[in-house]
């Protein structure tokens, strides 16, 4: 199941939209910002129909 989420890049502060695959359950992965290309660590927690996304700088992880 795919969801879209909007987050603020922890480096450049730009608002960015990303797609989340909720079918994989809880996940931690790294993806580059679509604006400034710096690596962001995403932590996705899935609880039934609810989910929470946390983003932080790779050097803060």
matplotlib code that plots the C-alpha trace (Angstrom):
import matplotlib.pyplot as plt

x = [0.0, 1.5, 1.0, 2.5, 4.1, 5.4, 8.4, 10.8, 14.4, 16.6, 19.4, 17.9, 14.4, 12.5, 9.2, 9.4, 6.9, 7.9, 6.1, 5.9, 5.4, 3.5, 3.3, 6.9, 6.0, 8.5, 11.5, 14.7, 16.3, 18.4, 17.3, 18.7, 16.8, 15.2, 16.2, 19.7, 20.7, 22.0, 21.3, 18.3, 17.6, 13.9, 12.3, 8.8, 6.7, 3.5, 0.7, -2.3, -3.8, -1.7, 1.9, 4.5, 7.5, 10.6, 13.4, 16.8, 20.2, 22.5, 25.1, 22.5, 21.4]
y = [0.0, 3.3, 6.6, 10.0, 12.2, 15.7, 16.5, 19.4, 18.5, 18.7, 20.3, 22.8, 23.2, 22.8, 21.0, 17.7, 15.0, 11.3, 8.0, 5.5, 1.7, 0.8, -2.9, -3.4, -2.5, -0.5, 0.6, 2.7, 3.8, 6.6, 8.7, 11.8, 15.1, 15.8, 19.5, 19.6, 15.9, 15.4, 12.0, 11.9, 9.0, 8.1, 6.1, 4.9, 3.3, 1.5, 0.5, -0.9, 1.9, 4.6, 5.5, 8.0, 9.3, 10.8, 12.4, 13.4, 14.3, 11.4, 12.9, 13.1, 9.4]
z = [0.0, -1.1, 0.7, 0.0, 2.7, 2.8, 4.9, 5.4, 4.5, 7.6, 5.5, 3.2, 4.8, 1.6, 1.7, -0.3, -1.1, -1.1, -1.6, 1.3, 0.9, 4.0, 3.1, 4.4, 8.0, 10.1, 8.0, 8.3, 5.0, 3.5, 0.5, -1.0, -0.8, -4.1, -3.8, -2.3, -2.9, 0.7, 2.4, 4.7, 7.1, 7.1, 9.9, 9.1, 11.8, 10.7, 13.1, 11.3, 9.2, 11.0, 10.3, 11.4, 9.4, 11.1, 9.0, 10.2, 8.8, 8.1, 10.5, 13.3, 12.9]

ax = plt.figure().add_subplot(projection="3d")
ax.plot(x, y, z, "-o")
ax.set_aspect("equal")
plt.show()
